[in-house]
Amino acid sequence: MRSVSAQTPGTPVDLKTEHLVNPLGIDATTPRFSWRLQDPRRGARQTAWQIQVSTDSLEPGRGAGNSWQPARQASDQTLVTYSGKPLRPFTAYFWRVTAWDQDGKPHTSATARFETGLMHPKNWQGAWISDGADETIKPAPYFRKVFQTGKTIRSARAYVATGGLYELYLNGQKIGNHRLDPMYTRFDRRVLYVTYDVTKQFRTGANALGVLLGNGWYNHQSTAVWYFHKAPWRNRPTFCLDLRITYDDGSVETISSGTDWKTSLSPIRFNSIYTAERYDARLEQPGWNQVNFDDTKWTAAKIRSAPSANIVAQVMHPIRNVEAIPARSLTKLNDTTYVFDLGRNIAGVSQIRVQGPAGTTLRLKHAERLTKDGRADQSNIDMHYRPTDQSDPFQTDVITLSGRGEETFMPHFNYKGFQYVEVTSTQPVTLTQQSLTGYFMHSDVPATGQVNSANPALNKIWQATNNSYLSNLFGYPTDCPQREKNGWTGDAHIAVETGLYNFDGITIYEKWLADHRDEQQPNGVLPSIIPTGGWGYDWGNGPDWTSTIALIPWNVYLFYGDKKILIDNYDAIKRYVDHLEASSPNNLTSWGLGDWVPVKSKAPVELTSSIYYYTDTRILANIARLLNRTDDYTHYSSLAARIRQAINAKYLNQTAARYGSGLQTELSAPLHWGLVPDGLSAAVASQLAQRVEADQAHIDVGLLGTKTILNALSDNGHADLAYRVASQETFPSWGWWIANGATTLYENWPIDAKSDISLNHIMFGEVGAWMYKALGGIKPDPNAPGFKHILLKPNFVKTLDHFEATHQGPHGMIRSAWRRSGSGITYLVTVPPNSTATLFLTDGQAYADGRLLSPTTNAGVSGRQYRLVAGSYQFEIR
């Protein structure tokens, strides 16, 4: 087949394996391939595809695939699963796809690649080693090994699995730009390994490998209320490494971890993922990771048992220092005290450059706010810390200088949540505004969404929401980056749509759902924080929180159209729902925390928890139908109907069209989650609108209500009121935070609250997704997920002049943009190739080129519908 350039309309682009571009070291035996079409033509679509997969990099270019080459498939599918010859470990595979367009013409992609890793624990040759020290020993250990290579190297790969955290060095060079590898798991049930291409760092002859180990969550030496220091897996950090070298003659040699490695303590005298790091530059050993270093005083490494026999590839977007943030201002309080302000709240670390006499100790105290006298104030974020002494100050790096000229320090094995850094020193030092830089760290997920509007406050709310989402994405979703860093389940499912509209997060969520499966009890119960060292199985883990087990897979499926996450988690969802069913004989449950941190009113816990029980059961029934589990579909559909009936029987006053006492959450949650009986939604929504108006168009909800209040209004004819609520700039509101200087979302509506006052929390983050759904109107269709068919339901709210949302879905860029003009609304739409859309208009009619368009007939549906094929459109709505 003829290869064509990437600019030719119809060409497959953005090729991914396991949702990553050219990944190294995957373990999947049947990896997923995906692509999209680059084709701006109206009606662009794929009519057939064919893939070639080969171990020969030239073969796909010749139209051949020695590993898999299925016949031409007459299909518009752009996500397919490998079903060729069994994949071999340690092997590079090359693939490309040919797609036939709507005219039957073939277009062939450029060649992509993926590389398998070990694929099975039996393929590890290295031993797990440590320095033999006790888990209470605080300095971080170095490890090194020198080895010889006598032949020309074709390629080299390093595979590293760790209990704890690590940095890998070859001939003095740090390998890769990841931070905090490997990602946090329940180490006694699953350990992740990472693959690196280290070919370029090799030298002919002698080479030196170096490993620096950190504690991470594996050896938690700080003490806080979640008892991570008592985790069942806790031990001195350990690692296993295989360096696999392939020579030009085809021979293979593996350099592995073992007792021939040597170890010594490093200048990192203490490191905690939860608090901070202490570093004594006087103890540096220059050249420790290079060939000619004298390691005669180092000791032999010790063999250790593996944390778990389940060692799997880390196949996900890594954590990185994504953005450097220079200090916006510097305040010198005296010769030994400086306060840096980054101008925004972030998760990450600070790097300082300083010169001073040997033995000078600097303390870098990180905080989100300042006291009245301008010092760092941690009183809002250190409340759950329970230190046993003064040796481990919260979010405070402690550095001792060597006195050898200008020195640079950035912590290796932690991150913090902060805007301000107070630097105090034991002797006077000179610092400038340029002496300190902040680094925004998070899982480096590609951005997929953009929002812009005529309302600057709304734009800032969207930006603050994204800042908080990313600040809480570290290989798993967390609640806050400072005082907890916990994988709180409730926070995560409330914010999942915000994450998926804005970022390509599937790899993070797939990993986190594996954490769920690791943590689930045999009876189906999940803890409220995941991963956990044991805390959270008896508090905070009702269905209003741990519905993550159903809500996250379902939402990922809607956004990506990929069933794998449903298949992988089906049994876990079923066990969870079965536990709820067994413990809820009357089809209602009061197990849960309820509408957490409300403004002033709180809905009954039984109502909100039972609604999530219903939602989980309905999702399970839907998945059963998709996976052809007929008996399960019948059972759980019936169970969902009984739960719905029980909720309505107890809480719905049909005559008054009111749930409970008519609070915002009591009314909006049944509307949003589909519990309102047919024909009654408009009346319940009217009651909700009246309640919100009585609250002066401000929210009166907690965590669960923030998910539902705006959506319930917008989806039921009250979008203008929802916009008034979302764009408020007086208390209580998201805009109130912005008006008071917030660059992230807060944990509580009052800025001066006495508790629950982290200034970087994601739990109230649904507002970001709402902008896409209600103002942009971009929604996935459950009957054609992955935006194969797009539901466009924009609300042209009267008090906003223009709004634009874009989302990069699996098939390409979706755009929904509108602007008020003299005659009505100018509405711009882009439907990506290989997709279709339905535009829903509740008010007005659509014109194109001055011509009135005929809507699609759909009996029983109010408003007008317009069926759109791929392409870009400009409509006038009058």
N, C-alpha and C positions, 0 to 999 in steps of 0.2 A: 504494500500500500504506500501511496505517495505521502511523504511528510510535508506539512505545510507550516508556515510561520505562525507564531502565536498571535499575530495581528489579524489573521484571516478569520472572518466571522464563522462561528461554529466550532472553533478549536477548543478542545478540553484544556483547562488550566487549573491551577491551584490543586495539584495532585497531592493527596495525603494518604498515609498509611497509619492506621490506628489513630486517625484524627491529628496526626503530626506530619510535618514536612520532613521527608528523608530521615526518619528516626534511626538511631543507633541502639542496638541491644534490646530488641523486643523478644518477648517470650511467647507471643500468641502463635498457636499452631495453625490457626485459620484467620489471619489478619484481615481487617476491613480496608478496602480501597474506596476512596471517594474523589470526586472531581466536580467541576462545574464548567459550563460552557461560556466562552467569551463571545457574545453575539448580541449586538444591539438591535437586530432586525425585529420588526413587528412579527409576533407569532413564533419567534425562535424556539425551537424545541429539538430534542434528541429523539430519533426514531429507532435507533439501534446502537449497540456498543460491542466492542470486542477488546479484550485485554490480552497482552502478552507479558508473561513473567519469566525471567531467565536469570541464571547465575552468570551469564555472559553479558557484559555491559553493551556489547555490539549487537547482540541478537535481537532485542526489541526493535532496534533501528532497521534491521533486515526483515521485520515483520514476523519474527519467530519468537517462540517462548518455550524453552526446554523444560520449564517447571509447570507452566499452566498456560494454555492457549485454548480457551473454550471457543466453540463456534460462534459466529455472529449471532448476537442475541437481539431480537426485535423487542426492544424495551426502552423506556425513558428513564430507567433506573440509573442513578449516579452514585449509589452506595452499594457495593457488592462485597461479598465475602469470598476469600480465597478458597478454592476447592481443587487444587492441583496436587502434584506430588508432595509427599511429606517434606516439610521444611527441615533443613539441617541446621544444627547450632553453628554459631561462629561463621555465618555465611552472608555475603552481600548478595542481594537480589535487586534486579533492575526491572522496571515495568513501565509500560506506557499503555495508553488507551486510544482507540479509534472510535470516534462517535460519528454517526450518520445524522445529518441535520434534517429539517422538515422537507427538504427537496431530495432526500436520499443520497446526498453527497457525503463522502467520508472526510473526516478531518482528524489528524493524528497529533497527539500531544507530544511535548518534549518528554524525555525519559526521566523518570523519578527512581528513587532507590530506597531500600530499607535494608537493615542488617539485623540478623538474629543475634541474640545473646546466648547465654548458656542453655536456656530452654528447660533445663531440669536440674535440680540440686545435685544429682549424681555427677554432673559434669564439672563441678568445682574440684580443683586440685589443691588449692591453698588450704591451710589450717587457720582456724580462728585463733588469733593471738592477742595478748594484752601485755602489760608490763608487770603483771603479778601483784600490783598494789591493791590495797583495800578500797572499797567504794567510798570511804570517807576521806581518802587522800585527795587533796584539792588541786595541786598543779597538774596541768594537762600534759600528756606524754607525747614525746617525739618517737618516731620509728624510722629506721633507715636500712637500706641494703644496697651494696654495690655489686654489679654483675657485669660480665663481659659479653659482647656480641662480636663475632668474628666474621660474619658474612653480611652481604648487602641486604638491607631490610626493605621489604615491599610494603608492609603495613604492620601496625602494632595497636592493640586495643588493651585498655586497662579496665578490669571489672572489679568494682569495690562494693562490698557489703559491710555494713557497720551497725553495731549496737552503740548508738550515740551519734555524733556528728564527726565530720572529718574534712581535711583539706589534703589533696594529693599533689605531690611535687615530683618532677622528673628533671634531673640535672639543674636544680635550683629554680625551675620555673613552675609556678602554680598552674595546675592543669584546669582549664575551663574557667567560666565566669559565674558558675552557680554559687549560691549561698545556702548554708544550712542543709546540705545533703547528708544523708538521705532524708526523705520526708518522714514525719512522725507517724508511726503505726503502733499497734499493740505488739511490742517486740517479741513477746513470748508466743505469739501466734503467727506473725508475718514480719519478715525483714525485707527491705527493698535494697536492690543493688543498682548501681549506676555504671554506664559504659562510657568510656572516653576514647577518642581517637588521639593517640599520643605519638603518631608516626613522626611528626615534625620535630618533636623534642628529643629524638634519639641522636646519639653520636656514635661514630665508629669506635669500637673498643670498649672502654669502661663507661658505665652509666650508673647513676645513683637514683634510687627511688626514695622518696620521703613521704611520710604520713604524719599528720598532726591530728590527734583525736580530741574531740570535745564531748561534754556530757550530754547536751541536749535534754530531751525528755527521758532518756534511758537511765541516766544516773543523776536524778534530780536532788541536788544537795541543799537547795533552798526549801524553806518550810512555809506552806500556805494552807488554806483551809481545805484544799482538795486532796491533800495527803499524797501528792505525787512522790514524795520522798519515801513512801511506804509501798510503792508500786511493786507487784510481785516479780517483775522482771529486773528490778534495779540491780546494777552491778557496775564495776569499773568498765569504762568503754573498751570495746574490742572490735577487731575488724578481720575480714578475710579478703585477700586480694589475689587475683590472677592477672598477670601481664602476658598476653598471648602475642608472640612475635611470629610473623610470617615472613620468611626470607624469599629472595628472588628465585631461588632454586625450588621453591614450593615446600620446603621443610618448615616445620613449626616447632617453636620452643616456648615453654611457659615458665615464667618466673613467678613464684608463688610466695605467699606469706608462710612463715614457719619459724622455727627456733634459730635459724641462721640470720634472722633480722636482729638488729640491736636497738636498744631503747634508752631514753634518758628523759628527765623532766624538762619542760620548756619554760620560757619566761612567763607564760600564762599561769599565774599562781592560783587562779580560781576562775571558773566560767559557769554561768547559769543562764539557761534560756529564759528563765523567768525574771532574774534581776539584772545582772550585768557582768562585767569582766574586770579582773585585776591583772595588771601587766607590769613586770619589773624589767625594764630594758637593760639593767646592769647584768642580768642573767642570760642575755642573748648569746647564742653560739653561732657566730657568723659562719656560713657555709655548711651548716648541719645537713643540708639536703643535697650536697654536691660531692663529687667523687673524692677529692683530695682531703676531705675533712678527717681529722684525727679522732676516731671514736673509740680509742683504747679504754677510756674510762666509762664507756657505755656498757650496759649489761645485756644479756641475751633475753629476747622476748620469751614469754611463757605461753604454752598452749592453753586454750580455754574452750569450754563447751560452747556451741553455737547458741545464741539466744533462742532460735527457733530453727527447725528443719525446713520450714516453709520460706524459701528465699526466692523472691520474684523480682522481675525487672521493674524499675521505676520508669513508667512510660507516661510522662505528663510534662506540662510546661514547668520548668524549674523556677525556684526563687532566685531573683537577681537583685543587685543594686540597679533599679530601673531608671532612676532619675536623680541627678545631683542637684541639690538645692543650696545655693550660697546663702549665707546669713544675710538677712535684710537689714539688721542693725546690731550694734554692739554697745552695751552700756558698761562702763568701767565704774565699779562701785568703790574700789580702792586698789592698791598695788597687787593684791593677791586675790581679787574677786572680780570676775567679769560675767556678764549675762548676754548670751547670744539669742537673737530672735530670728527664726527662719521665716516668719511671716505666714506660716500655715502649719496645720497639724498633720503629722505624718506618722507612719510606722517605719521603723528602720534604725539606722545607726548614725552616729556623727563621727567625722574624722577630724582630728586636730593636728596641726603642725605647730611645734613649739620648740624653743631652745631655752635651756636652763642648766644650772649646776647639777652634777651627779647627785642622786639621792633626793632631788626635789620631787615631791609627790603632788600630783594634780587629781582632783576629784571632779568628774564631769557628771553633774546631776541633771537628769532629764525630766522635764515636767510639761504639763499642758497649759499651765497658767502660772501667774506670778502673784506673790503676796503684795500688800499695799506698799511695802518698801522696796519692791522690785526684785525680790529674791524668788528662786524657783519654789513653787508650791506644789507638793505632791499629796496634799491631804484629800484630794478627790480620787486618787488612784492607788493608794497604798493600803486601803482599808482591809483587804483580805490577806495581806502579808502577815506572817506570824514568825518573825525572826527570833532565833534563840539567843543571839548576842548582837553586837554591833559590827561584826566583821563582814556582813553582806548587805550593805545599804541598797535600798530599792532604786532601780534604774540609775545607778551611779557607777560609772567606770572609774577605776582607780589606777593611775599610771605613775610609775616611778621612773624618772629620767636617768639615762646613762651618762649624760654630760658630753656626748660625742656629737656636737653640732646640732643642726636642726633635726628633730625627730618627728616622725609621723606615726600616729596610732589610730587604728580603727578596729573595733572588736571583731573577733572571728566567729563567735558561736552564740550570739544572742541578737535580739532586736528589741526595740522599745517603742512606746507611743509618746510623742512629744512635739512641742513647738519651740520650747525654750531649753537652753543648756546653760546651766550655771557652772562656771569653772572657778574652782578655788585652788590655791597652791600654797604649799608650806613655805615657799620663798617667793619674793616678787619675780614675776615674769612679764614679758611684754607681749601682748596679743593685739592683733588688729582684726577688723571685720573679716578679713580674708583668711584668718587662721583656722576657722572652723567651717566645715561643709556638712550639710545633712544629706543622707542618701535614703530616698524613698525605696524601701524594699517590699517586695510582694511576689507572689507567683506571677510570672511574666506572661500573663494571658493576653493574646492579641485583642485589641479593641475591635468591636463589631458594630457599635452604635454611636449615633451622634444626635443630640437634640439642640435646637436653637429656637428662640422665640423673641417676641417683641418685649417681653417682660424680663428685665435684668435679674430680678429676684428669683424668678423661676429658673433661669439659667444657672444661677449660683446654687440653688437647691439641687439641681441635677448634678452639678460638678461636685458638690459636697457629698452627695449620695455615692457617687463613684469613688471619691477619695476614701470614704469609709468602707466601701465594699472591698477595694483593693488593700486597704490597711488591715483588713481582716481575712486575707487570703494567703495562707502560708502552707500550701499543700493540703489544706483542709480549711473550711470556713470557720472563723472564730467570731467572738462577740466583740472583743476589744483588744488592742495590741499592747496594753500596758498592765492593768491590774489582774487580768485573767488569762488571756490567750487561749481560752477554752473553746472547744467545738460545740458550743451550745446549739442544740438541735432546733429549738424554736426560732432563734434569730435567723438560722440558715434557711428554713423553708419559707419564712416570711419574705426574705430578700432574694429567693432563687430567680424569680422572673427579672428582677432588676439586674442581677448578674448576667443572665442569659441574653437579655436584650443588648447589653453593653459590651460583653466580653465572651470570647471563645473559651468557655470554662468546662467543656465536657470531660476533659482528662482529669481535672481536679475532682469533679463530682463522681466520676467512676471510681477513682481511688477512695474517696470518702465513703462511698456505699460499700466498698470492700471492708473498710473499717467498721461499718455497721454490722456486717455479717460476722466479723471477728468478735464483736462485743455482744452480740445477741445471746441471751440465755436460752437454754433448750426449750423453755416454756414460752418463748417469743418476746420476753421483756427486753427492752433496750434501756441504756442509761441516758440521762439527760445531756451529758457531755460525751462526745466521741471524738477521738479515743479517750479512754479513761484508765487510771490505775486502780479503779474499783469504786470510786465515788460516783454517785448519781443514779444508782439503781433503785433507790428508795426515796428520792426527792426530785421533783421537777420533771418526771419522765412520763407523764400521762400523754394521751393522744394529741393534746393541743401542742405538745413539744415534739415528741418522737414520731410524729407523722412524717418526718423526713423520709422514713423508710418507704413510704408510698409517694409522697408529693415530689421528692427530688427526681426519682426515676421517671415519673409521669411527665414532668415538665421538660426534662432533658429529651425525652421521646418526642414531645410536641415540637421542640425547637430544632431537633436534628433528624427526626424521622428514623432513628436508629433503635431497633428493638432489643439490641443486646443488653442494655441496662435493665430492660424489663425482664428478660430471660434470666439474667444473673441474679436478680433480686426477688424473683417471683416467690420462691419458697419462704424467704424471710418475711415478705409482706404477708403471706398467708399465715405463717406462724403468729405474727403480731396480731392480725385481725382475729384469728382463732382464740388467742388469749383474751382479747376484748370481749368476744362473744361469750366465752365461758364464764367471764367474771361480770357480765352484764345481763342477768336473766330477764330484766324488764326492758332491755334494749336501750337503756340510758346508762351513762357513766358520769361520775363526778370526780374521776381520777385526773388530776392535772393542776396546773398553777393558775389557769384562768387568764384573764385579760391583764397581763403583767404591766406594772407601772402606768396605771390609768391617769388621766387628767384629774377627774374627780369622781366619776361613776364607774362601777364595775359590774359587768353582766354576770349572771350566775354561772359558776364553774360547770355545773351539770349541763347547762345549755351549750356553752362553747365546746366543752370536751366531747359531748355527744355529737355535735356537728362535725368535729374532726373524725370521730368514729365512723360516722356516716360517709364522710368524704373518702376515707381510706378504703372502706368496704366497696364503695362505688368504683374507685380506681381499680381495686383488685378484680372486681367483676369485669371491668373494661379490658384489663390485661388478659384475663382468662379467655375472653372472647377473641382477642387478637391472637392468642397462642393456641386457640382451638381446645381449650380445656372446658368442654361442654358442661360437665357435671358441676365444676367449680363455678362457671358462669351462672348456672341456674341457682345454685345455693346462695352465692353472694349477692346476686341481683335481688333475690327474695329477702335476704337479710337487710340489705340497704333499704328496701321498701319498708320493712318493719321498723327500722331505726327512725326513718323519716316520719312515719306515722306516729311513733311514740313521742318524738320531739314536738310535732305539731299538736298532738293530743294534749300535752301538758303545757306548752308554752304559747301556743297561738290562740288568740281571741279572734276568730274569723269575723265576727260582727264588726269589731273595731279595727280589723286588719292590723293587729298589733301583736308583737311577740313580747312576752314578759311585761315589764313596766314601760316599754317603749324607749329604752336607752338607745344610743347610736349603735353600739355593738350588737345589742339584742335584735335590732331591726336589720342592720346591714349584713350581718353574718349569714342569716338564713337566705337573704337575697343573693348574696355573692356565691354561696356554696350550693345553691339550687334546691333548697328545702321548701320554698313557698309553693303551695298548691297552685295548679293551673288556674289561670284567670284572676289570681289575687295579687300578682306581683306589682301591678301598677298601684293598687291601693296601699300595699305595704310600703312601697317606695314613696308614696305621697306622705304617709305617716313619718317616714324617715326624713323627708325634706322639711316637714313641719318641725320635727325635733331639732334638726340642724339650724333652721332659722331661729328657733327659740334660744339656741345657744349662740346667737349672733354670728352664724356661719363660721363657727370655730369647731375644731374637733373636741370631742369629749370621749376619748377612747384610750385603750392601752395598746399593747403590742398586737393582739389578735385583731382588734378593731381597725388598726391602721392598714391591715391587709384588705379590709372589706369596705370601709366607709366610702372612699372615693370611687371605687369600682361599682359599688351598689348604686350610687347616685348616677354615675355616668351611663351605666348599662341600662338604666330604667327611666330615662327621659329627663334627668336633672343634671346634665353635664355643666351647665352654667353655674349652678350652685356648688358642684364639686370643684370647679376651677376657683371659685371664690374661697373655698376652704383651703385648697392647696396653695393658693398664692397669698394668703394672709401674711401680714408682717407684724401683727400684734399677738400677744400671748393668748392662748397657746397655739403654736404653729411652727412649721419648719422655717418659714420666713422670719419668725421672731428670733430664732437662733442666728440666721444670716444677718439680720439687722443689728445683732449684737456682736458681730465679728466672726462668726463660725465659718470655718472652711471644711468642716466635717459635720456629720450628724451627731447629736448628743444622745445620752441615755435617759434623760428625763426632760419633761417639758419646761419646768421652772429652771432657770439658769442658776438660781441660788438654792436649789434643793439640798437637803441635809444628807441624803444618801442617794445611791444610784445616779452618780453624776460624772461618769466618764464622759469626756468630750469627743470621743471617737468611737461611736457605736453604730452598728449596721441595723439594729433590730427594727428601727422605724423607717427602713429603706424602701418600702413598697412604692413610695411616691415616685421614685425614678422609673419604675416599670409602668406606672399609671400614665405617665406622660406619653409613652409610646402607644399604649392601648387606647386611651380615651381621647387625647388631643391629636395624635397621629393616626390612631385607629388601626394600627398594625397588629394583627392577631393571627396566630397559627390556627389552622383548621384541624381539629382532632381526626377528621375523616381523611385528611390528606396531609399528614404531619411533615415537619421539616420545611414548612412554607412551600410545599409542593403546590398547595392551593392557599392563597392568602385571603384572609377576611379583612377588608378595609372598611372600618366603621369610624371615620373621623367625626369629631364634634367641633363644629366651628363656633366656639364659644364667643359670645357677643362682646366681651370686654377685652379681647385679645386681638391685635391687628394681624399678626402672622405667627405661624408655627411651622417647624420642619423637623421631621424625624427620619433618620435613615438606619437601616439595619442590614448587616451583611449576613444573610442566611446561607444555608447550604448551596443554594442555586445562584447566589449573587446578591447584589445590592437592591434592597427594597427602599423606595422613597415615597414619603407622603408629606407634601408641603402645601400649605395654603396661606393665602394673603387676601385681606379685604381690599376690594376695589370699589369704585363708584357704583357699579351695577350689581355687585354681589361678592362672590368669592372666586378667586382664581386658584384652581387646585391642580397641582402637579403630582403625577404618579409615575413611578417606575416599577414595573413588574419584571423580575429577572428572567433570563432565558430558562426554558424548560419548566416554567411555573405558569399558573393562571391566578386570577384574583376575582373576587366579587366585591364591588363597591356598593355599600349600603348608604342610602341617603334618607334621613327621616324628614328633612325639610328641604325644599327646593328641588329643582330639576337640573340635569346636566346638559350642557351645550358644548359642542366641539366645532371649531371653525364656524361659529355662528349658527350651527344647526342643532336643533333639539334632538337629543338621543332618545331612542326608545328603550325603556327599561325591560329587563327580563321579567316575564310573568312568573309570579310565585304566589299561588293562592294561599290566603290565610296569613300572609306576612305584611305587616304595615310598612309604609315607606316604599322607596324604589330601590331596585337592585340592577346593577349593570355588570355584565360578565366581561372580563378583560383578559386578553391573551398577553404574552410577554411583549414588552416594549415600553416606551415612554409616552406619556399623555399629558395634555393640558386641557383642563375642563374649565368652563365657567359655570358656577352654581348660582342659579337665580331663583 
